Amino acid sequence: MINLQVRHESGTVVAGSEHGVAWDESLAEIDRSQFPMLAGVCPFADAVFNTWQIPMLLEELDRLPAARGGPWVDAVRALCRTAEEGSHRYVWFVGD
């Protein structure tokens, strides 16, 4: 399970989500040319999205086929909004 967080640049966790991303075929086999932001998410490492990358991540979520979605998509959207509400905030996908 990949946990979802918003962190300040100091490392302080600003927000988290009860919904994580289950690593299955939904993201493991995603087309890197169509979804470069989501393709960077790995179950064994952290992926961090900054202010410039968050709009691209949100755009990819808009195009994500329903079969690859789930509650985690809404959770990521909410965390992106939280990150955008303050400065020096990042959306983290926290792997094992």
N, C-alpha and C positions, 0 to 999 in steps of 0.2 A: 504494500500500500504506500502510495506517495502522498505525504501530507502537504497541506496548502497553508501558506502564511504570507502576511505582509510584515516586512521588517524595515526598520529605520536603518540608515547607513551605519549607525552605531552598533547595530546587531540586536537592538531591542525589538521583541516581537510586538507589533502594533495590533495585529488581528490574526485569527486563525479560523479554520473551518472544521466543522464536524465531518464534513464530506472530504474524503481523500480520492485519489485517482487509483482505481484498481488497474494494475498493469496486466493487460491481456491483449488480445489481437486488436482491440480498438486503437491503441496507440503504437503497439509494437510494429505493426505493418503499415503505418501511415505513409502516404506518398510524400517524400521529402521535398519534391519540387512544388507541390501544392500547399504543403503545410510545414514550412521550414521552422517556424517557432515551436510548434508542437512536436516536431520530429526531434528537437533538441532535448526533450524530456526523457530522462533515463531513470529506471527504478533503483539504480545502485549509486546514483550521484545526485547532487543538487543542481537545479536549473533556476537561474535568476533572470527576471525580466525587469528592465529599467524603464524610465519614463518614455524613452523613444520606442521601445519594443512593445509596450503594453497595447497601443492602438493596433499594431500588427497582430498581436495575440488575439485581441478581441475580434478582429476581422476574420481570422482563421476560425474562431469559434462560431461565427455567423455562418460560415460555409461548411462546417462539420456535418456530415450526414447523421441523421437521427440515430441510426444504428450504432454509431461510435460515441454517442453522447451519454447522458445520464445526469444525476444530481451534481456531479462534480463540475459540469459546465456552468451551471448557475452559481456555484460556489466560487469559481474562478472569476466570473463576471463581477460578483460582489466584492471580491478582494481587489480586483483591478480598480473599481470605483473608490475603495478605501485608500488605495495607494495614490490615486490621482488627487485625493482631497488634501494631501500634505506634501511637503517637500522632502526630498531625500528618502523616499520610500520605494521599496522594491517588492515585487511579487515573487515568492519562492515556492518552487515545487521541491519538497525535501524528500530525497530518496533514502533508502536504508543505509 
